[in-house]
Amino acid sequence: MENETMSAKMIHDLNQPLNSIKMISGGILYMLNQGKSLPEEEVARCMKEISAQADRIAAMLVDLRK
């Protein structure tokens, strides 16, 4: 794969989980700034999803080192 194409794919692949993390955390912050609370189950679900997306990024970075 050409370097430019490979770089574009890598950027795209990394942006997807980063965007997910940003959207989830932004949603939580929005609710908190509105003075609303989230059920513990919802917070736990969001944190698990953030963790899964961070793991996804970490796995991509490990693959890049190979």
All heavy atoms as TSV, in Angstrom:
chain	resi	resn	atom	element	x	y	z
A	1	MET	N	N	0.850	-1.180	0.000
A	1	MET	CA	C	0.000	0.000	0.000
A	1	MET	C	C	0.895	1.241	0.000
A	1	MET	O	O	1.866	1.312	0.731
A	1	MET	CB	C	-0.905	-0.026	1.235
A	1	MET	CG	C	-2.009	0.980	1.196
A	1	MET	SD	S	-3.089	0.957	2.658
A	1	MET	CE	C	-3.910	-0.607	2.496
A	2	GLU	N	N	0.573	2.186	-0.786
A	2	GLU	CA	C	1.332	3.431	-0.875
A	2	GLU	C	C	1.300	4.153	0.471
A	2	GLU	O	O	0.303	4.132	1.186
A	2	GLU	CB	C	0.705	4.296	-1.962
A	2	GLU	CG	C	1.500	5.523	-2.281
A	2	GLU	CD	C	0.835	6.321	-3.383
A	2	GLU	OE1	O	0.460	5.706	-4.407
A	2	GLU	OE2	O	0.694	7.532	-3.209
A	3	ASN	N	N	2.424	4.803	0.830
A	3	ASN	CA	C	2.531	5.476	2.134
A	3	ASN	C	C	1.420	6.487	2.373
A	3	ASN	O	O	0.871	6.562	3.472
A	3	ASN	CB	C	3.888	6.154	2.274
A	3	ASN	CG	C	4.973	5.204	2.697
A	3	ASN	OD1	O	4.696	4.088	3.128
A	3	ASN	ND2	N	6.205	5.633	2.578
A	4	GLU	N	N	1.105	7.278	1.366
A	4	GLU	CA	C	0.060	8.296	1.521
A	4	GLU	C	C	-1.300	7.657	1.799
A	4	GLU	O	O	-2.039	8.101	2.671
A	4	GLU	CB	C	-0.003	9.155	0.257
A	4	GLU	CG	C	-0.792	10.421	0.425
A	4	GLU	CD	C	-0.668	11.297	-0.797
A	4	GLU	OE1	O	0.466	11.655	-1.170
A	4	GLU	OE2	O	-1.718	11.609	-1.377
A	5	THR	N	N	-1.608	6.590	1.086
A	5	THR	CA	C	-2.862	5.871	1.277
A	5	THR	C	C	-2.882	5.215	2.647
A	5	THR	O	O	-3.899	5.241	3.350
A	5	THR	CB	C	-3.055	4.814	0.177
A	5	THR	OG1	O	-3.002	5.458	-1.091
A	5	THR	CG2	C	-4.372	4.086	0.333
A	6	MET	N	N	-1.743	4.631	3.031
A	6	MET	CA	C	-1.647	3.974	4.328
A	6	MET	C	C	-1.828	4.994	5.455
A	6	MET	O	O	-2.534	4.731	6.432
A	6	MET	CB	C	-0.297	3.279	4.463
A	6	MET	CG	C	-0.299	2.144	5.451
A	6	MET	SD	S	1.088	1.065	5.149
A	6	MET	CE	C	2.211	1.685	6.362
A	7	SER	N	N	-1.236	6.166	5.315
A	7	SER	CA	C	-1.375	7.219	6.331
A	7	SER	C	C	-2.825	7.678	6.444
A	7	SER	O	O	-3.329	7.865	7.546
A	7	SER	CB	C	-0.493	8.408	5.985
A	7	SER	OG	O	0.860	8.068	6.088
A	8	ALA	N	N	-3.488	7.854	5.318
A	8	ALA	CA	C	-4.887	8.282	5.330
A	8	ALA	C	C	-5.764	7.245	6.014
A	8	ALA	O	O	-6.643	7.593	6.811
A	8	ALA	CB	C	-5.374	8.544	3.909
A	9	LYS	N	N	-5.512	5.968	5.739
A	9	LYS	CA	C	-6.289	4.898	6.372
A	9	LYS	C	C	-6.030	4.864	7.875
A	9	LYS	O	O	-6.954	4.735	8.674
A	9	LYS	CB	C	-5.947	3.544	5.758
A	9	LYS	CG	C	-6.730	2.399	6.379
A	9	LYS	CD	C	-6.337	1.069	5.806
A	9	LYS	CE	C	-7.045	-0.124	6.381
A	9	LYS	NZ	N	-7.729	0.003	7.634
A	10	MET	N	N	-4.772	5.014	8.276
A	10	MET	CA	C	-4.417	4.999	9.688
A	10	MET	C	C	-5.099	6.163	10.416
A	10	MET	O	O	-5.668	5.978	11.494
A	10	MET	CB	C	-2.898	5.103	9.843
A	10	MET	CG	C	-2.431	5.051	11.268
A	10	MET	SD	S	-0.630	5.122	11.489
A	10	MET	CE	C	0.000	5.732	9.967
A	11	ILE	N	N	-5.066	7.339	9.822
A	11	ILE	CA	C	-5.706	8.501	10.424
A	11	ILE	C	C	-7.205	8.260	10.575
A	11	ILE	O	O	-7.797	8.520	11.622
A	11	ILE	CB	C	-5.410	9.773	9.610
A	11	ILE	CG1	C	-3.941	10.157	9.776
A	11	ILE	CG2	C	-6.325	10.920	10.018
A	11	ILE	CD1	C	-3.455	11.203	8.798
A	12	HIS	N	N	-7.810	7.743	9.536
A	12	HIS	CA	C	-9.246	7.444	9.575
A	12	HIS	C	C	-9.544	6.418	10.663
A	12	HIS	O	O	-10.481	6.597	11.454
A	12	HIS	CB	C	-9.709	6.929	8.207
A	12	HIS	CG	C	-11.145	6.541	8.182
A	12	HIS	ND1	N	-11.566	5.254	8.380
A	12	HIS	CD2	C	-12.260	7.285	7.999
A	12	HIS	CE1	C	-12.882	5.207	8.315
A	12	HIS	NE2	N	-13.320	6.428	8.087
A	13	ASP	N	N	-8.771	5.347	10.710
A	13	ASP	CA	C	-9.003	4.282	11.687
A	13	ASP	C	C	-8.826	4.768	13.125
A	13	ASP	O	O	-9.552	4.337	14.019
A	13	ASP	CB	C	-8.073	3.097	11.429
A	13	ASP	CG	C	-8.433	2.323	10.175
A	13	ASP	OD1	O	-9.516	2.569	9.603
A	13	ASP	OD2	O	-7.625	1.476	9.752
A	14	LEU	N	N	-7.890	5.654	13.360
A	14	LEU	CA	C	-7.668	6.190	14.705
A	14	LEU	C	C	-8.724	7.235	15.069
A	14	LEU	O	O	-9.117	7.341	16.238
A	14	LEU	CB	C	-6.272	6.798	14.823
A	14	LEU	CG	C	-5.116	5.798	14.838
A	14	LEU	CD1	C	-3.784	6.520	14.718
A	14	LEU	CD2	C	-5.147	4.943	16.085
A	15	ASN	N	N	-9.193	7.984	14.090
A	15	ASN	CA	C	-10.199	9.008	14.366
A	15	ASN	C	C	-11.540	8.432	14.797
A	15	ASN	O	O	-12.253	9.063	15.582
A	15	ASN	CB	C	-10.390	9.927	13.160
A	15	ASN	CG	C	-9.439	11.091	13.175
A	15	ASN	OD1	O	-9.068	11.593	14.236
A	15	ASN	ND2	N	-9.041	11.538	12.012
A	16	GLN	N	N	-11.886	7.263	14.306
A	16	GLN	CA	C	-13.178	6.678	14.665
A	16	GLN	C	C	-13.304	6.436	16.176
A	16	GLN	O	O	-14.267	6.911	16.788
A	16	GLN	CB	C	-13.437	5.404	13.876
A	16	GLN	CG	C	-13.778	5.694	12.431
A	16	GLN	CD	C	-14.139	4.442	11.670
A	16	GLN	OE1	O	-13.494	3.411	11.798
A	16	GLN	NE2	N	-15.181	4.538	10.877
A	17	PRO	N	N	-12.376	5.716	16.813
A	17	PRO	CA	C	-12.527	5.528	18.261
A	17	PRO	C	C	-12.331	6.827	19.043
A	17	PRO	O	O	-12.976	7.035	20.073
A	17	PRO	CB	C	-11.468	4.478	18.616
A	17	PRO	CG	C	-10.532	4.435	17.469
A	17	PRO	CD	C	-11.294	4.901	16.274
A	18	LEU	N	N	-11.469	7.716	18.554
A	18	LEU	CA	C	-11.293	9.001	19.237
A	18	LEU	C	C	-12.586	9.806	19.208
A	18	LEU	O	O	-12.974	10.432	20.201
A	18	LEU	CB	C	-10.157	9.795	18.601
A	18	LEU	CG	C	-8.751	9.294	18.900
A	18	LEU	CD1	C	-7.733	10.053	18.055
A	18	LEU	CD2	C	-8.428	9.425	20.377
A	19	ASN	N	N	-13.270	9.802	18.082
A	19	ASN	CA	C	-14.546	10.502	17.972
A	19	ASN	C	C	-15.577	9.890	18.915
A	19	ASN	O	O	-16.353	10.612	19.548
A	19	ASN	CB	C	-15.046	10.481	16.531
A	19	ASN	CG	C	-16.260	11.358	16.354
A	19	ASN	OD1	O	-16.251	12.524	16.719
A	19	ASN	ND2	N	-17.324	10.788	15.798
A	20	SER	N	N	-15.590	8.577	19.011
A	20	SER	CA	C	-16.515	7.904	19.919
A	20	SER	C	C	-16.255	8.332	21.364
A	20	SER	O	O	-17.188	8.649	22.113
A	20	SER	CB	C	-16.368	6.385	19.772
A	20	SER	OG	O	-17.262	5.723	20.632
A	21	ILE	N	N	-14.979	8.354	21.760
A	21	ILE	CA	C	-14.619	8.785	23.115
A	21	ILE	C	C	-15.080	10.222	23.344
A	21	ILE	O	O	-15.656	10.555	24.380
A	21	ILE	CB	C	-13.101	8.639	23.341
A	21	ILE	CG1	C	-12.722	7.158	23.400
A	21	ILE	CG2	C	-12.666	9.371	24.610
A	21	ILE	CD1	C	-11.225	6.903	23.335
A	22	LYS	N	N	-14.826	11.091	22.375
A	22	LYS	CA	C	-15.215	12.500	22.497
A	22	LYS	C	C	-16.726	12.641	22.628
A	22	LYS	O	O	-17.213	13.418	23.459
A	22	LYS	CB	C	-14.708	13.284	21.296
A	22	LYS	CG	C	-14.997	14.766	21.383
A	22	LYS	CD	C	-14.269	15.523	20.298
A	22	LYS	CE	C	-14.568	16.994	20.304
A	22	LYS	NZ	N	-14.241	17.699	21.508
A	23	MET	N	N	-17.484	11.920	21.832
A	23	MET	CA	C	-18.945	12.017	21.870
A	23	MET	C	C	-19.507	11.503	23.204
A	23	MET	O	O	-20.395	12.129	23.785
A	23	MET	CB	C	-19.559	11.237	20.702
A	23	MET	CG	C	-19.217	11.804	19.339
A	23	MET	SD	S	-19.758	13.507	19.103
A	23	MET	CE	C	-21.518	13.269	19.054
A	24	ILE	N	N	-18.990	10.381	23.669
A	24	ILE	CA	C	-19.479	9.812	24.930
A	24	ILE	C	C	-19.165	10.745	26.093
A	24	ILE	O	O	-20.042	11.079	26.897
A	24	ILE	CB	C	-18.883	8.414	25.175
A	24	ILE	CG1	C	-19.403	7.420	24.129
A	24	ILE	CG2	C	-19.231	7.920	26.580
A	24	ILE	CD1	C	-18.636	6.116	24.085
A	25	SER	N	N	-17.903	11.167	26.188
A	25	SER	CA	C	-17.522	12.033	27.303
A	25	SER	C	C	-18.217	13.392	27.193
A	25	SER	O	O	-18.636	13.965	28.208
A	25	SER	CB	C	-16.005	12.194	27.378
A	25	SER	OG	O	-15.493	12.764	26.204
A	26	GLY	N	N	-18.371	13.903	25.985
A	26	GLY	CA	C	-19.081	15.159	25.783
A	26	GLY	C	C	-20.534	15.071	26.221
A	26	GLY	O	O	-21.076	16.019	26.803
A	27	GLY	N	N	-21.159	13.945	25.948
A	27	GLY	CA	C	-22.546	13.738	26.380
A	27	GLY	C	C	-22.677	13.731	27.889
A	27	GLY	O	O	-23.605	14.322	28.452
A	28	ILE	N	N	-21.735	13.073	28.551
A	28	ILE	CA	C	-21.749	13.043	30.013
A	28	ILE	C	C	-21.539	14.451	30.566
A	28	ILE	O	O	-22.270	14.892	31.467
A	28	ILE	CB	C	-20.675	12.071	30.554
A	28	ILE	CG1	C	-21.045	10.628	30.198
A	28	ILE	CG2	C	-20.507	12.226	32.067
A	28	ILE	CD1	C	-19.936	9.626	30.470
A	29	LEU	N	N	-20.554	15.163	30.033
A	29	LEU	CA	C	-20.286	16.529	30.497
A	29	LEU	C	C	-21.487	17.449	30.259
A	29	LEU	O	O	-21.809	18.293	31.103
A	29	LEU	CB	C	-19.042	17.086	29.811
A	29	LEU	CG	C	-17.721	16.482	30.270
A	29	LEU	CD1	C	-16.586	16.983	29.386
A	29	LEU	CD2	C	-17.456	16.823	31.730
A	30	TYR	N	N	-22.133	17.306	29.123
A	30	TYR	CA	C	-23.312	18.113	28.831
A	30	TYR	C	C	-24.389	17.897	29.886
A	30	TYR	O	O	-24.963	18.859	30.406
A	30	TYR	CB	C	-23.853	17.783	27.431
A	30	TYR	CG	C	-25.122	18.525	27.117
A	30	TYR	CD1	C	-25.066	19.856	26.697
A	30	TYR	CD2	C	-26.362	17.916	27.244
A	30	TYR	CE1	C	-26.241	20.560	26.416
A	30	TYR	CE2	C	-27.532	18.612	26.965
A	30	TYR	CZ	C	-27.463	19.917	26.558
A	30	TYR	OH	O	-28.624	20.606	26.282
A	31	MET	N	N	-24.663	16.635	30.189
A	31	MET	CA	C	-25.679	16.317	31.195
A	31	MET	C	C	-25.301	16.916	32.550
A	31	MET	O	O	-26.140	17.519	33.222
A	31	MET	CB	C	-25.854	14.804	31.311
A	31	MET	CG	C	-26.400	14.138	30.071
A	31	MET	SD	S	-28.098	14.583	29.712
A	31	MET	CE	C	-28.946	13.635	30.957
A	32	LEU	N	N	-24.045	16.755	32.934
A	32	LEU	CA	C	-23.601	17.292	34.223
A	32	LEU	C	C	-23.700	18.815	34.247
A	32	LEU	O	O	-24.115	19.397	35.255
A	32	LEU	CB	C	-22.174	16.844	34.517
A	32	LEU	CG	C	-21.985	15.345	34.770
A	32	LEU	CD1	C	-20.508	15.020	34.913
A	32	LEU	CD2	C	-22.776	14.887	35.994
A	33	ASN	N	N	-23.336	19.472	33.155
A	33	ASN	CA	C	-23.420	20.935	33.075
A	33	ASN	C	C	-24.864	21.430	33.109
A	33	ASN	O	O	-25.115	22.572	33.478
A	33	ASN	CB	C	-22.715	21.459	31.824
A	33	ASN	CG	C	-21.217	21.373	31.937
A	33	ASN	OD1	O	-20.656	21.404	33.033
A	33	ASN	ND2	N	-20.546	21.269	30.805
A	34	GLN	N	N	-25.792	20.589	32.718
A	34	GLN	CA	C	-27.215	20.923	32.775
A	34	GLN	C	C	-27.798	20.661	34.159
A	34	GLN	O	O	-28.985	20.860	34.389
A	34	GLN	CB	C	-27.994	20.122	31.726
A	34	GLN	CG	C	-27.596	20.403	30.297
A	34	GLN	CD	C	-27.890	21.831	29.896
A	34	GLN	OE1	O	-28.973	22.339	30.126
A	34	GLN	NE2	N	-26.915	22.497	29.306
A	35	GLY	N	N	-26.948	20.171	35.068
A	35	GLY	CA	C	-27.413	19.871	36.425
A	35	GLY	C	C	-28.153	18.549	36.529
A	35	GLY	O	O	-28.818	18.284	37.523
A	36	LYS	N	N	-28.037	17.737	35.506
A	36	LYS	CA	C	-28.716	16.435	35.498
A	36	LYS	C	C	-27.746	15.361	35.958
A	36	LYS	O	O	-26.540	15.496	35.832
A	36	LYS	CB	C	-29.239	16.121	34.102
A	36	LYS	CG	C	-30.245	17.136	33.614
A	36	LYS	CD	C	-30.689	16.853	32.208
A	36	LYS	CE	C	-31.653	17.942	31.756
A	36	LYS	NZ	N	-32.030	17.789	30.367
A	37	SER	N	N	-28.301	14.307	36.475
A	37	SER	CA	C	-27.463	13.183	36.869
A	37	SER	C	C	-27.767	11.995	35.959
A	37	SER	O	O	-28.829	11.906	35.355
A	37	SER	CB	C	-27.699	12.801	38.330
A	37	SER	OG	O	-29.036	12.385	38.522
A	38	LEU	N	N	-26.806	11.121	35.871
A	38	LEU	CA	C	-26.976	9.907	35.077
A	38	LEU	C	C	-27.047	8.720	36.032
A	38	LEU	O	O	-26.318	8.679	37.025
A	38	LEU	CB	C	-25.788	9.717	34.139
A	38	LEU	CG	C	-25.657	10.719	33.006
A	38	LEU	CD1	C	-24.280	10.614	32.370
A	38	LEU	CD2	C	-26.720	10.456	31.970
A	39	PRO	N	N	-27.874	7.749	35.701
A	39	PRO	CA	C	-27.899	6.535	36.525
A	39	PRO	C	C	-26.518	5.863	36.504
A	39	PRO	O	O	-25.798	5.935	35.498
A	39	PRO	CB	C	-28.941	5.645	35.830
A	39	PRO	CG	C	-29.716	6.554	34.935
A	39	PRO	CD	C	-28.824	7.696	34.597
A	40	GLU	N	N	-26.160	5.260	37.607
A	40	GLU	CA	C	-24.858	4.589	37.701
A	40	GLU	C	C	-24.651	3.582	36.586
A	40	GLU	O	O	-23.543	3.454	36.071
A	40	GLU	CB	C	-24.716	3.891	39.060
A	40	GLU	CG	C	-24.428	4.832	40.194
A	40	GLU	CD	C	-24.159	4.102	41.491
A	40	GLU	OE1	O	-23.574	2.996	41.471
A	40	GLU	OE2	O	-24.553	4.658	42.531
A	41	GLU	N	N	-25.711	2.895	36.199
A	41	GLU	CA	C	-25.600	1.897	35.134
A	41	GLU	C	C	-25.204	2.552	33.815
A	41	GLU	O	O	-24.428	2.007	33.044
A	41	GLU	CB	C	-26.918	1.131	34.951
A	41	GLU	CG	C	-27.382	0.365	36.156
A	41	GLU	CD	C	-28.128	1.235	37.166
A	41	GLU	OE1	O	-28.651	2.314	36.807
A	41	GLU	OE2	O	-28.161	0.830	38.346
A	42	GLU	N	N	-25.736	3.742	33.555
A	42	GLU	CA	C	-25.417	4.465	32.322
A	42	GLU	C	C	-23.975	4.960	32.344
A	42	GLU	O	O	-23.260	4.879	31.346
A	42	GLU	CB	C	-26.390	5.639	32.124
A	42	GLU	CG	C	-26.158	6.431	30.875
A	42	GLU	CD	C	-26.442	5.670	29.586
A	42	GLU	OE1	O	-27.015	4.571	29.612
A	42	GLU	OE2	O	-26.068	6.187	28.522
A	43	VAL	N	N	-23.545	5.475	33.496
A	43	VAL	CA	C	-22.156	5.921	33.630
A	43	VAL	C	C	-21.220	4.733	33.425
A	43	VAL	O	O	-20.225	4.834	32.702
A	43	VAL	CB	C	-21.908	6.591	35.002
A	43	VAL	CG1	C	-20.434	6.888	35.204
A	43	VAL	CG2	C	-22.740	7.863	35.130
A	44	ALA	N	N	-21.544	3.594	34.032
A	44	ALA	CA	C	-20.719	2.392	33.891
A	44	ALA	C	C	-20.664	1.948	32.434
A	44	ALA	O	O	-19.595	1.598	31.920
A	44	ALA	CB	C	-21.249	1.267	34.772
A	45	ARG	N	N	-21.795	1.999	31.738
A	45	ARG	CA	C	-21.830	1.604	30.322
A	45	ARG	C	C	-20.951	2.538	29.501
A	45	ARG	O	O	-20.173	2.094	28.654
A	45	ARG	CB	C	-23.270	1.630	29.791
A	45	ARG	CG	C	-23.393	1.122	28.357
A	45	ARG	CD	C	-24.756	1.418	27.759
A	45	ARG	NE	N	-25.000	2.840	27.563
A	45	ARG	CZ	C	-24.439	3.588	26.603
A	45	ARG	NH1	N	-23.572	3.059	25.756
A	45	ARG	NH2	N	-24.733	4.868	26.485
A	46	CYS	N	N	-21.057	3.828	29.768
A	46	CYS	CA	C	-20.243	4.812	29.033
A	46	CYS	C	C	-18.757	4.593	29.299
A	46	CYS	O	O	-17.941	4.647	28.374
A	46	CYS	CB	C	-20.646	6.229	29.429
A	46	CYS	SG	S	-22.263	6.749	28.814
A	47	MET	N	N	-18.400	4.347	30.546
A	47	MET	CA	C	-16.992	4.145	30.885
A	47	MET	C	C	-16.449	2.869	30.232
A	47	MET	O	O	-15.309	2.844	29.767
A	47	MET	CB	C	-16.809	4.094	32.407
A	47	MET	CG	C	-17.181	5.395	33.106
A	47	MET	SD	S	-16.386	6.869	32.415
A	47	MET	CE	C	-14.698	6.547	32.788
A	48	LYS	N	N	-17.268	1.833	30.179
A	48	LYS	CA	C	-16.844	0.596	29.505
A	48	LYS	C	C	-16.609	0.846	28.017
A	48	LYS	O	O	-15.654	0.338	27.436
A	48	LYS	CB	C	-17.889	-0.504	29.688
A	48	LYS	CG	C	-17.892	-1.106	31.066
A	48	LYS	CD	C	-18.972	-2.165	31.189
A	48	LYS	CE	C	-19.084	-2.647	32.617
A	48	LYS	NZ	N	-20.195	-3.596	32.793
A	49	GLU	N	N	-17.469	1.648	27.396
A	49	GLU	CA	C	-17.324	1.943	25.970
A	49	GLU	C	C	-16.074	2.794	25.720
A	49	GLU	O	O	-15.338	2.551	24.770
A	49	GLU	CB	C	-18.571	2.650	25.431
A	49	GLU	CG	C	-18.528	2.935	23.955
A	49	GLU	CD	C	-18.383	1.698	23.082
A	49	GLU	OE1	O	-18.814	0.602	23.479
A	49	GLU	OE2	O	-17.824	1.824	21.982
A	50	ILE	N	N	-15.835	3.772	26.588
A	50	ILE	CA	C	-14.624	4.586	26.467
A	50	ILE	C	C	-13.392	3.697	26.601
A	50	ILE	O	O	-12.440	3.810	25.823
A	50	ILE	CB	C	-14.618	5.726	27.503
A	50	ILE	CG1	C	-15.659	6.785	27.108
A	50	ILE	CG2	C	-13.229	6.351	27.633
A	50	ILE	CD1	C	-15.909	7.844	28.165
A	51	SER	N	N	-13.406	2.804	27.575
A	51	SER	CA	C	-12.284	1.889	27.776
A	51	SER	C	C	-12.072	0.991	26.560
A	51	SER	O	O	-10.938	0.777	26.119
A	51	SER	CB	C	-12.515	1.043	29.032
A	51	SER	OG	O	-11.450	0.164	29.244
A	52	ALA	N	N	-13.156	0.493	25.988
A	52	ALA	CA	C	-13.061	-0.376	24.808
A	52	ALA	C	C	-12.477	0.390	23.618
A	52	ALA	O	O	-11.648	-0.148	22.873
A	52	ALA	CB	C	-14.442	-0.936	24.454
A	53	GLN	N	N	-12.878	1.647	23.460
A	53	GLN	CA	C	-12.352	2.449	22.355
A	53	GLN	C	C	-10.867	2.767	22.570
A	53	GLN	O	O	-10.084	2.767	21.614
A	53	GLN	CB	C	-13.166	3.734	22.186
A	53	GLN	CG	C	-14.603	3.508	21.763
A	53	GLN	CD	C	-14.727	2.788	20.431
A	53	GLN	OE1	O	-13.914	2.943	19.531
A	53	GLN	NE2	N	-15.764	1.984	20.298
A	54	ALA	N	N	-10.479	3.020	23.821
A	54	ALA	CA	C	-9.056	3.255	24.121
A	54	ALA	C	C	-8.251	1.994	23.834
A	54	ALA	O	O	-7.142	2.064	23.287
A	54	ALA	CB	C	-8.883	3.690	25.571
A	55	ASP	N	N	-8.797	0.826	24.174
A	55	ASP	CA	C	-8.125	-0.445	23.861
A	55	ASP	C	C	-7.976	-0.619	22.354
A	55	ASP	O	O	-6.954	-1.122	21.871
A	55	ASP	CB	C	-8.910	-1.629	24.437
A	55	ASP	CG	C	-8.809	-1.741	25.944
A	55	ASP	OD1	O	-7.907	-1.112	26.545
A	55	ASP	OD2	O	-9.643	-2.464	26.531
A	56	ARG	N	N	-8.989	-0.212	21.623
A	56	ARG	CA	C	-8.947	-0.305	20.149
A	56	ARG	C	C	-7.800	0.543	19.592
A	56	ARG	O	O	-7.050	0.106	18.717
A	56	ARG	CB	C	-10.293	0.157	19.596
A	56	ARG	CG	C	-10.450	0.018	18.130
A	56	ARG	CD	C	-11.862	0.382	17.730
A	56	ARG	NE	N	-11.928	0.538	16.277
A	56	ARG	CZ	C	-12.873	1.185	15.658
A	56	ARG	NH1	N	-13.860	1.737	16.319
A	56	ARG	NH2	N	-12.861	1.290	14.345
A	57	ILE	N	N	-7.654	1.765	20.112
A	57	ILE	CA	C	-6.563	2.634	19.682
A	57	ILE	C	C	-5.221	2.015	20.037
A	57	ILE	O	O	-4.295	1.990	19.218
A	57	ILE	CB	C	-6.699	4.039	20.311
A	57	ILE	CG1	C	-7.926	4.753	19.753
A	57	ILE	CG2	C	-5.434	4.866	20.065
A	57	ILE	CD1	C	-8.303	6.008	20.515
A	58	ALA	N	N	-5.105	1.504	21.260
A	58	ALA	CA	C	-3.851	0.896	21.711
A	58	ALA	C	C	-3.470	-0.280	20.813
A	58	ALA	O	O	-2.301	-0.432	20.448
A	58	ALA	CB	C	-3.970	0.454	23.163
A	59	ALA	N	N	-4.438	-1.098	20.435
A	59	ALA	CA	C	-4.167	-2.243	19.564
A	59	ALA	C	C	-3.686	-1.787	18.188
A	59	ALA	O	O	-2.760	-2.375	17.615
A	59	ALA	CB	C	-5.424	-3.105	19.423
A	60	MET	N	N	-4.267	-0.703	17.678
A	60	MET	CA	C	-3.811	-0.180	16.384
A	60	MET	C	C	-2.382	0.300	16.476
A	60	MET	O	O	-1.584	0.079	15.551
A	60	MET	CB	C	-4.713	0.976	15.941
A	60	MET	CG	C	-6.058	0.553	15.440
A	60	MET	SD	S	-6.952	2.017	14.854
A	60	MET	CE	C	-8.534	1.736	15.610
A	61	LEU	N	N	-2.044	0.957	17.568
A	61	LEU	CA	C	-0.679	1.462	17.738
A	61	LEU	C	C	0.322	0.317	17.861
A	61	LEU	O	O	1.432	0.391	17.326
A	61	LEU	CB	C	-0.602	2.396	18.940
A	61	LEU	CG	C	-1.377	3.705	18.782
A	61	LEU	CD1	C	-1.363	4.487	20.080
A	61	LEU	CD2	C	-0.840	4.532	17.631
A	62	VAL	N	N	-0.058	-0.759	18.539
A	62	VAL	CA	C	0.808	-1.941	18.641
A	62	VAL	C	C	1.044	-2.517	17.245
A	62	VAL	O	O	2.177	-2.855	16.890
A	62	VAL	CB	C	0.186	-3.004	19.584
A	62	VAL	CG1	C	0.894	-4.335	19.447
A	62	VAL	CG2	C	0.241	-2.514	21.035
A	63	ASP	N	N	-0.020	-2.596	16.448
A	63	ASP	CA	C	0.106	-3.111	15.077
A	63	ASP	C	C	1.048	-2.252	14.241
A	63	ASP	O	O	1.784	-2.760	13.399
A	63	ASP	CB	C	-1.253	-3.203	14.396
A	63	ASP	CG	C	-2.093	-4.361	14.905
A	63	ASP	OD1	O	-1.532	-5.268	15.565
A	63	ASP	OD2	O	-3.304	-4.355	14.650
A	64	LEU	N	N	1.025	-0.941	14.473
A	64	LEU	CA	C	1.906	-0.037	13.707
A	64	LEU	C	C	3.378	-0.274	14.023
A	64	LEU	O	O	4.237	-0.057	13.180
A	64	LEU	CB	C	1.563	1.410	14.020
A	64	LEU	CG	C	0.271	1.924	13.429
A	64	LEU	CD1	C	-0.005	3.345	13.931
A	64	LEU	CD2	C	0.329	1.925	11.908
A	65	ARG	N	N	3.668	-0.718	15.220
A	65	ARG	CA	C	5.045	-0.939	15.630
A	65	ARG	C	C	5.651	-2.192	15.021
A	65	ARG	O	O	6.846	-2.377	15.043
A	65	ARG	CB	C	5.142	-1.014	17.158
A	65	ARG	CG	C	4.870	0.300	17.827
A	65	ARG	CD	C	5.066	0.199	19.308
A	65	ARG	NE	N	4.490	1.363	19.941
A	65	ARG	CZ	C	3.818	1.354	21.074
A	65	ARG	NH1	N	3.630	0.220	21.711
A	65	ARG	NH2	N	3.352	2.452	21.572
A	66	LYS	N	N	4.797	-3.059	14.515
A	66	LYS	CA	C	5.278	-4.331	13.950
A	66	LYS	C	C	5.950	-4.131	12.631
A	66	LYS	O	O	5.754	-3.275	11.880
A	66	LYS	CB	C	4.119	-5.308	13.800
A	66	LYS	CG	C	3.562	-5.757	15.129
A	66	LYS	CD	C	2.434	-6.718	14.901
A	66	LYS	CE	C	1.845	-7.156	16.225
A	66	LYS	NZ	N	0.726	-8.032	16.082
